[in-house]
């Protein structure tokens, strides 16, 4: 750790520059599936290296590449903007109530009470929707009703005075509650008024409501405690989740239990700020859904936990970092989804699908790719690895705010390793770094690392921190631990660990400050930047890939990375030699052949 905490001022990345990345990659307007790759390397000479199967590095998804991979135009879905990946089967939410949920379904200090005008509009929308009188708007879904009224109830019962109901909200409720009591279904009335005491004229439904079947009864009992601002035990949360998931069908928001009750439970636990026991339940509840995870025969495996809802503004580098690290034997498994609210940003699955890779791999196929020296990393979709949790994607859009799963899904082990294992996860809100590290320790990995990267993702930046930066941990803040034991991860429980925390300043390692490349939801732009960097094109994207590979190797205690300068140089060599690009293209080719 000394090398990073006290970096040598003389260390410099000799070929790292602050020049802006050249526009050497472009989308061919004649084809939606033709992502061109530059024909020259960083030295100006034509690329002539060959991939496995005699595939030349001259294009990515041009006609020659598609022929080599056995692709047809109809095989590739290539929308360029992340929001277009939303499944059309997911019902749309009512925007008026969704905006209100963004204000009131959050934490004790972040909640912003509605004004009188806003409250009247929201309750009027809910009433007209319940009566079937809402015109020119989407109906208010059951999941929205559950989340909104859970937020209102928890604020009244457990929040500090400044984030409890505003005077405007109280006046709106005075007017609308007598009407809502006659229009809303019993499960929503229970969520809105569990004790039957609202405004002195409460409904009698709340105190006597028990649900319709055994699974729902357990959910109702747990939800009563949550609505009062209370917490639950590990087994109770785990039992509820395993009772109600997966949801019934892809296009449905229901599992047979009330989606109002389930959405209220999920957002209510987040509003109450989950305990360690509750987070463990969300993290571990479905570990055995597909049986025991396969074990890859590799010396080292890093599980990357990027936020599943993607990046909306800045370059997302982890896919390209994984290709770099694979060049020197540091295997990785990435996991996520194609599209996830609330941000609905650029994800690894979108990029891989854009480039023609198979994004429907089983966990066994992912293990094989990790073990394959031609690839050395793998991507797993939650759709294949945890179908129960994936079934909540649609409901999560209607909940609006992030549920506990947004934290715990980043700390998963879909594939294990015979050698050392590490987990790296991104975070944004202060206070979640320690719970994430707690979950990593619970997983028994040798090393764990949380990074406050840009947008709460994993990418550390070379940009200089602004003097007016927001409060809390700065971007590039890292905290973690690494094991002092040489045993395998499967035997790592109870070992002694070295903890650390620091802020990484890229200037200390020879990087010139550069502004982060913007992608603004563009999948193709993110790929363009990443592939240009892996081709040796110097600039901001190249710097970020080198920085994130080298620093992570060093902090996790990877073999050969005790000296951070050496770690940086080997990441550079993996790129400049063309090996990292070859790994990525090999991955696309090999995954396509897996059925």
C-alpha positions in Angstrom: 0.0 0.0 0.0 2.9 2.4 0.6 3.5 2.8 -3.1 0.1 4.3 -3.6 -0.3 6.3 -0.4 3.1 7.8 -1.0 3.6 7.8 -4.8 7.0 8.6 -6.3 6.9 12.0 -7.7 9.4 11.0 -10.4 7.0 8.4 -11.9 5.6 9.5 -15.2 3.6 7.7 -18.0 5.9 8.7 -20.8 3.4 8.1 -23.6 0.3 9.4 -21.8 -0.8 12.8 -23.2 -3.6 15.2 -22.5 -4.5 15.6 -26.2 -8.2 15.1 -27.0 -9.0 11.8 -28.5 -9.1 11.9 -32.3 -12.3 11.2 -34.2 -10.7 8.1 -35.8 -13.7 5.9 -35.2 -17.0 6.5 -36.9 -20.4 4.9 -37.6 -20.8 4.1 -41.2 -24.1 5.8 -42.2 -24.8 3.1 -44.7 -25.3 0.4 -42.1 -26.7 0.5 -38.5 -24.4 -2.4 -37.6 -21.2 -1.1 -39.0 -18.9 0.3 -36.3 -15.6 1.2 -38.1 -12.3 0.8 -36.5 -9.2 2.9 -37.4 -6.8 1.3 -39.8 -3.7 2.7 -38.2 -2.2 2.2 -34.7 -0.8 4.8 -32.4 2.5 4.8 -34.4 0.7 5.7 -37.6 1.5 2.3 -39.2 -1.3 0.1 -40.5 -2.6 -2.6 -38.1 -1.8 -6.1 -39.3 -2.1 -8.2 -36.2 -4.4 -11.2 -36.6 -7.0 -12.5 -34.2 -7.8 -16.1 -33.6 -9.4 -17.5 -36.7 -7.4 -15.2 -39.0 -9.6 -12.2 -38.2 -7.6 -9.1 -38.9 -7.9 -6.1 -36.7 -9.1 -3.7 -39.4 -12.7 -3.2 -38.4 -15.2 -3.9 -35.7 -18.6 -5.1 -37.1 -17.9 -4.1 -40.6 -18.9 -6.6 -43.3 -15.7 -8.6 -43.0 -16.0 -8.9 -39.2 -19.7 -9.9 -39.5 -18.8 -12.6 -42.0 -16.1 -14.0 -39.8 -18.5 -14.1 -36.8 -21.3 -15.5 -38.9 -23.6 -12.5 -38.3 -26.4 -11.2 -40.4 -27.8 -7.6 -40.2 -30.9 -9.1 -38.6 -28.8 -10.6 -35.8 -27.7 -7.2 -34.4 -29.8 -4.7 -32.4 -27.9 -1.5 -32.6 -29.7 1.5 -31.2 -27.2 4.2 -30.4 -28.9 5.7 -27.4 -29.2 3.9 -24.1 -32.8 4.8 -23.4 -33.9 2.9 -26.6 -33.1 -0.4 -24.9 -36.1 -0.2 -22.7 -38.4 -3.2 -23.2 -41.7 -2.2 -24.9 -43.4 -4.9 -22.7 -42.9 -2.8 -19.6 -46.0 -0.7 -18.9 -45.4 3.0 -18.7 -45.7 4.9 -15.5 -47.8 8.0 -14.8 -45.3 10.9 -14.9 -47.2 13.2 -12.5 -47.0 10.7 -9.7 -43.6 9.5 -10.7 -42.2 13.1 -10.3 -43.8 13.2 -6.8 -42.2 9.8 -5.9 -38.8 11.3 -6.8 -39.4 13.9 -4.1 -41.0 11.9 -1.3 -39.8 8.4 -1.6 -36.3 9.0 -0.4 -34.3 9.4 2.8 -35.0 11.3 6.0 -32.8 14.3 5.0 -33.2 14.1 1.2 -37.0 14.1 1.0 -38.5 17.3 -0.5 -42.1 17.7 0.7 -44.7 18.7 -2.0 -46.1 22.2 -2.2 -49.8 22.6 -1.9 -50.2 23.0 -5.7 -48.1 19.9 -6.3 -50.0 17.9 -3.7 -53.4 18.8 -5.0 -52.3 17.8 -8.6 -50.9 14.5 -7.4 -53.9 13.5 -5.3 -56.3 14.6 -8.1 -54.4 12.5 -10.6 -54.5 9.4 -8.3 -58.3 9.9 -7.7 -59.1 10.3 -11.4 -57.0 7.3 -12.2 -58.7 5.1 -9.6 -62.1 6.2 -11.0 -61.0 5.5 -14.6 -61.4 9.2 -15.5 -57.8 10.0 -16.3 -57.5 11.3 -19.9 -54.3 11.9 -21.9 -52.1 10.4 -19.2 -50.9 6.9 -18.3 -52.9 5.4 -15.4 -51.3 5.4 -12.0 -50.0 1.9 -11.6 -50.5 -0.3 -8.5 -46.7 -0.2 -8.0 -46.7 3.6 -8.1 -49.6 3.7 -5.6 -47.7 1.4 -3.2 -44.4 3.4 -3.4 -46.0 6.8 -3.1 -48.3 6.0 -0.2 -45.5 4.1 1.6 -43.4 7.2 1.3 -46.1 9.4 2.7 -46.8 7.0 5.6 -43.1 6.5 6.6 -42.6 10.3 6.5 -45.5 10.8 8.8 -44.4 8.0 11.2 -40.7 8.2 11.3 -39.1 11.2 9.6 -37.8 14.3 11.2 -40.1 17.3 11.4 -38.6 19.1 8.4 -39.3 16.2 6.0 -42.7 15.2 7.4 -45.8 16.3 5.6 -45.9 20.0 4.5 -48.9 22.1 5.3 -49.8 21.9 1.7 -49.8 18.1 1.7 -52.0 18.1 4.9 -54.5 20.4 3.2 -54.6 18.3 0.1 -55.1 15.1 2.1 -57.9 16.8 4.1 -59.7 17.4 0.8 -58.9 14.1 -1.0 -58.7 11.4 1.6 -62.5 11.0 2.1 -62.8 10.6 -1.7 -59.8 8.2 -1.9 -61.1 5.9 0.8 -64.1 5.1 -1.5 -61.9 4.7 -4.7 -58.7 2.9 -3.7 -58.4 -0.8 -3.3 -57.9 -2.3 0.2 -54.1 -3.0 -0.2 -53.4 0.6 -1.0 -55.7 1.9 1.8 -53.6 -0.3 4.2 -50.4 1.2 3.0 -51.7 4.8 3.2 -53.3 4.3 6.7 -52.1 1.1 8.4 -53.4 2.1 11.8 -56.8 3.6 10.6 -56.0 6.9 12.2 -55.4 9.2 9.2 -56.7 12.7 9.9 -59.0 11.4 12.6 -61.3 10.0 9.9 -59.2 7.0 8.9 -60.3 3.9 7.1 -61.1 0.7 9.0 -59.3 -1.3 6.4 -55.8 -0.7 7.6 -55.9 -2.2 11.1 -57.6 -5.4 9.9 -55.9 -6.0 6.5 -54.0 -9.3 6.4 -53.7 -10.0 2.6 -55.2 -12.7 0.4 -52.9 -15.7 0.7 -50.0 -17.1 2.8 -47.3 -15.4 0.8 -49.1 -12.1 0.9 -49.8 -12.5 4.7 -46.1 -12.7 5.4 -45.5 -9.6 3.2 -48.2 -7.7 5.0 -46.8 -8.5 8.4 -43.3 -7.4 7.5 -44.7 -4.3 5.8 -46.5 -3.1 8.9 -43.1 -2.9 10.7 -41.5 -1.1 7.7 -44.4 1.5 7.5 -43.8 2.3 11.2 -40.2 3.0 10.4 -39.0 -0.3 11.9 -36.5 -2.9 10.7 -36.6 -6.7 10.1 -34.4 -9.6 10.6 -32.3 -11.5 8.0 -34.6 -14.5 7.8 -37.7 -12.4 7.6 -36.5 -10.3 4.7 -35.1 -13.4 2.9 -38.4 -15.2 3.4 -40.5 -12.4 2.0 -38.2 -12.1 -1.1 -38.2 -15.8 -1.8 -42.0 -16.0 -1.3 -42.8 -13.3 -3.9 -40.1 -13.6 -6.5 -39.9 -14.0 -9.4 -42.8 -11.9 -10.7 -45.2 -13.9 -12.8 -44.4 -12.8 -16.4 -42.0 -10.5 -18.1 -44.7 -8.0 -19.1 -46.5 -8.1 -15.7 -45.6 -6.2 -12.5 -47.2 -8.9 -10.3 -46.2 -12.3 -8.9 -49.6 -13.2 -7.7 -49.1 -11.0 -4.6 -50.1 -7.3 -4.7 -47.6 -5.2 -6.5 -48.7 -2.3 -4.4 -47.6 -4.2 -1.3 -44.3 -5.3 -2.8 -43.3 -1.9 -4.1 -44.1 -0.4 -0.7 -41.9 -3.0 0.9 -39.0 -2.4 -1.4 -38.9 1.4 -1.2 -39.9 1.5 2.4 -36.8 -0.5 3.4 -34.6 1.9 1.5 -36.3 5.0 3.1 -35.7 3.5 6.6 -32.1 3.0 5.6 -31.4 -0.7 5.6 -29.6 -2.4 8.5 -26.7 -4.8 7.8 -29.0 -7.8 8.4 -31.5 -6.5 5.8 -28.8 -5.8 3.2 -27.3 -9.3 3.7 -30.8 -10.8 3.0 -31.1 -8.9 -0.2 -27.6 -9.8 -1.2 -27.7 -13.6 -0.5 -31.4 -14.5 -0.8 -31.1 -16.0 -4.3 -27.5 -17.4 -4.2 -28.8 -20.9 -4.8 -31.4 -20.0 -7.5 -29.5 -21.9 -10.2 -27.6 -24.2 -7.9 -24.0 -23.9 -6.8 -21.9 -21.4 -8.9 -19.3 -22.9 -11.2 -15.7 -22.6 -10.2 -13.3 -21.2 -12.8 -9.7 -22.6 -12.7 -7.9 -19.3 -12.6 -5.4 -17.8 -10.2 -7.3 -14.6 -9.7 -10.9 -13.4 -10.4 -12.3 -9.9 -9.9 -16.0 -9.4 -9.7 -16.9 -5.9 -11.1 -20.1 -4.4 -9.6 -20.9 -1.4 -11.7 -24.3 0.4 -11.0 -26.8 -1.5 -13.1 -28.5 1.6 -14.3 -25.5 2.8 -16.3 -23.9 6.1 -17.2 -25.8 9.0 -18.7 -23.0 11.5 -19.0 -19.5 10.2 -18.9 -17.3 7.5 -20.5 -17.8 4.1 -18.9 -14.5 2.3 -19.0 -14.8 -1.0 -17.1 -15.4 -3.3 -20.1 -12.2 -2.0 -21.6 -10.3 -2.3 -18.3 -11.3 -5.9 -18.1 -9.8 -6.6 -21.5 -6.6 -4.9 -20.4 -6.3 -6.8 -17.1 -6.9 -10.1 -18.9 -3.7 -9.7 -20.8 -1.6 -10.3 -17.7 -3.7 -13.0 -16.1 -6.1 -10.9 -14.0 -9.5 -12.5 -14.9 -12.7 -10.6 -14.4 -16.4 -11.2 -14.5 -18.7 -8.2 -15.2 -22.5 -8.4 -14.6 -25.5 -6.2 -15.1 -28.5 -5.7 -17.3 -29.3 -4.3 -20.7 -31.5 -1.5 -19.3 -32.3 -0.4 -15.8 -34.1 2.6 -14.2 -33.8 5.2 -12.8 -30.9 6.5 -15.0 -31.4 4.1 -17.9 -27.8 4.9 -19.0 -25.2 3.1 -21.0 -24.4 -0.4 -19.7 -21.8 -3.1 -20.6 -24.6 -5.3 -22.0 -25.6 -2.5 -24.4 -22.1 -2.1 -25.6 -21.4 -5.8 -26.0 -24.7 -6.3 -27.9 -23.9 -3.4 -30.1 -20.6 -5.0 -31.0 -22.3 -8.3 -31.8 -21.3 -10.3 -28.6 -23.6 -12.9 -27.1 -25.1 -11.3 -24.0 -27.2 -14.3 -23.0 -24.4 -16.5 -21.7 -25.1 -19.0 -18.9 -23.0 -19.0 -15.8 -21.2 -22.1 -17.1 -20.4 -20.4 -20.4 -19.1 -17.4 -18.5 -16.8 -19.7 -16.5 -15.5 -21.2 -19.8 -14.7 -17.7 -21.2 -12.9 -16.7 -18.0 -10.8 -19.8 -18.3 -10.1 -19.3 -22.0 -6.7 -17.6 -22.4 -8.0 -16.0 -25.6 -10.6 -14.0 -23.6 -9.9 -14.1 -19.9 -13.0 -12.3 -18.8 -16.8 -12.6 -19.1 -20.0 -10.7 -18.9 -23.1 -12.1 -17.3 -26.6 -10.7 -17.6 -28.8 -10.7 -14.5 -31.5 -12.1 -16.8 -29.5 -15.4 -17.0 -27.8 -15.4 -13.6 -30.6 -14.4 -11.3 -34.0 -14.5 -13.1 -35.9 -13.8 -9.9 -34.1 -10.4 -9.4 -34.3 -9.6 -13.1 -38.1 -9.9 -13.0 -38.2 -6.7 -10.9 -36.8 -4.4 -13.6 -40.2 -3.2 -14.7 -41.4 -2.6 -11.2 -38.3 -0.7 -10.4 -39.2 1.9 -13.0 -42.5 2.4 -11.3 -40.9 2.6 -7.9 -38.7 5.4 -9.3 -36.1 5.6 -6.5 -33.5 2.9 -6.0 -34.5 0.0 -3.8 -32.0 -2.0 -1.5 -31.2 -4.2 -4.5 -29.5 -1.3 -6.2 -26.8 -1.7 -3.5 -26.7 -5.5 -3.1 -26.7 -6.5 -6.7 -23.2 -5.0 -7.1 -21.8 -7.6 -4.6 -22.5 -10.9 -6.4 -20.4 -14.0 -7.1 -22.1 -15.7 -10.1 -18.9 -17.6 -10.8 -16.2 -18.6 -8.3 -12.5 -19.2 -8.7 -9.9 -21.7 -7.5 -7.5 -18.8 -6.9 -8.0 -15.5 -5.1 -11.2 -13.5 -5.6 -11.9 -9.8 -5.2 -15.0 -7.6 -5.6 -14.9 -4.0 -6.8 -18.1 -1.9 -6.6 -19.0 1.7 -7.3 -20.9 4.0 -4.9 -22.2 7.6 -4.8 -24.0 8.3 -1.6 -21.9 8.6 1.5 -22.8 6.0 4.1 -23.0 3.1 1.6 -19.3 2.5 1.3 -19.1 0.5 4.6 -22.2 -1.6 4.0 -20.8 -2.6 0.6 -17.5 -3.6 2.2 -19.4 -5.5 4.9 -21.1 -7.5 2.1 -17.8 -8.2 0.4 -16.4 -9.5 3.7 -19.5 -11.6 4.1 -18.8 -13.1 0.6 -15.4 -14.2 1.9 -13.3 -12.7 -0.8 -9.6 -11.9 -0.4 -9.9 -8.3 -1.4 -12.7 -5.7 -1.6 -12.7 -2.2 -3.0 -15.4 0.5 -3.3 -14.8 3.5 -5.5 -16.6 6.7 -5.8 -16.1 7.1 -9.5 -17.8 9.5 -11.9 -21.6 9.2 -11.7 -21.2 6.8 -8.8 -19.7 4.3 -11.2 -16.2 2.6 -11.1 -14.3 4.9 -13.4 -11.8 7.1 -11.6 -11.0 10.3 -13.4 -7.9 12.3 -14.4 -10.0 15.5 -14.0 -8.9 17.8 -11.2 -11.4 18.2 -8.4 -13.2 21.5 -8.6 -13.0 23.9 -5.6 -16.8 24.0 -5.6 -17.2 20.2 -5.5 -20.1 18.9 -3.5 -19.9 17.8 0.1 -19.1 14.2 1.0 -16.4 12.0 -0.4 -14.7 13.3 -3.5 -14.6 11.5 -6.9 -11.7 9.0 -6.9 -12.2 8.2 -3.2 -11.4 4.6 -2.5 -11.9 2.4 0.5 -11.2 -1.3 0.9 -9.4 -4.2 2.3 -7.1 -7.0 1.2 -6.3 -10.3 2.8 -2.9 -11.1 4.3 -3.6 -14.8 3.8 -2.5 -16.8 0.8 -5.4 -19.2 0.9 -8.1 -19.5 -1.7 -11.3 -17.4 -1.6 -13.2 -20.5 -0.8 -11.3 -20.8 2.4 -11.0 -17.1 3.2 -13.5 -16.6 6.1 -11.9 -15.4 9.2 -8.5 -14.4 7.7 -6.8 -11.2 8.8 -7.3 -8.2 6.5 -5.5 -4.9 5.8 -7.9 -2.0 5.5 -7.2 1.3 3.6 -8.9 4.4 2.3 -7.5 7.2 0.2 -8.3 9.7 -2.5 -6.5 9.0 -5.8 -5.0 12.0 -7.5 -4.1 11.0 -11.1 -1.4 13.8 -11.2 0.6 11.8 -8.7 1.1 9.1 -11.2 2.1 11.1 -14.2 -1.3 11.9 -15.8 -2.0 15.3 -17.1 -5.5 16.6 -16.0 -8.1 16.1 -18.7 -11.8 16.6 -18.9 -13.8 13.4 -18.9 -15.1 12.4 -22.3 -18.8 12.9 -22.5 -21.0 10.2 -24.0 -24.5 11.6 -23.1 -26.3 8.2 -23.3 -24.6 7.3 -26.6 -23.7 3.6 -26.7 -21.8 4.1 -29.9 -19.8 7.0 -28.6 -18.8 5.0 -25.5 -17.6 2.2 -27.8 -15.9 4.6 -30.1 -13.9 6.1 -27.2 -13.0 2.7 -25.7 -11.9 1.1 -29.0 -9.8 4.1 -30.0 -8.0 3.8 -26.6 -7.4 0.1 -27.0 -6.0 0.8 -30.5 -3.4 2.9 -28.8 -4.9 6.3 -29.4 -3.6 8.6 -26.6 -6.1 10.8 -24.8 -8.6 11.1 -22.0 -10.2 7.7 -22.5 -6.8 5.9 -22.8 -5.6 7.6 -19.6 -8.7 6.5 -17.7 -8.4 2.9 -18.8 -4.7 2.8 -17.7 -5.4 4.5 -14.4 -8.3 2.3 -13.5 -6.5 -0.9 -14.4 -3.3 0.0 -12.6 -4.8 1.4 -9.4 -7.2 -1.4 -9.0 -4.5 -4.0 -9.5 -2.4 -2.3 -6.9 -5.1 -1.8 -4.3 -6.4 -5.3 -4.6 -2.9 -6.7 -4.0 -2.7 -8.4 -7.4 0.5 -10.3 -8.3 3.1 -8.1 -9.8 1.4 -4.8 -8.8 3.1 -4.0 -5.5 4.7 -1.1 -7.3 2.0 1.1 -8.7 4.4 2.3 -11.4 4.9 -1.2 -12.6 1.1 -1.8 -12.5 0.5 1.2 -14.7 3.3 0.3 -17.2 2.0 -3.2 -17.7 -1.5 -1.8 -18.4 0.0 0.5 -21.0 1.9 -2.3 -22.6 -1.3 -4.4 -22.8 -2.9 -1.6 -24.8 0.1 -0.5 -26.9 0.9 -4.0 -28.0 -2.6 -4.6 -29.3 -3.2 -7.5 -26.8 -6.1 -5.8 -25.0 -7.9 -5.1 -28.2 -7.3 -8.7 -29.3 -8.8 -9.9 -26.0 -12.0 -7.9 -26.6 -12.5 -9.0 -30.2 -11.7 -12.6 -29.2 -14.4 -12.4 -26.6 -17.0 -11.2 -29.2 -16.0 -14.0 -31.5 -16.0 -16.8 -29.0 -19.2 -15.7 -27.2 -21.0 -15.7 -30.6 -20.2 -19.3 -31.1 -21.7 -20.3 -27.7 -25.3 -21.6 -27.9 
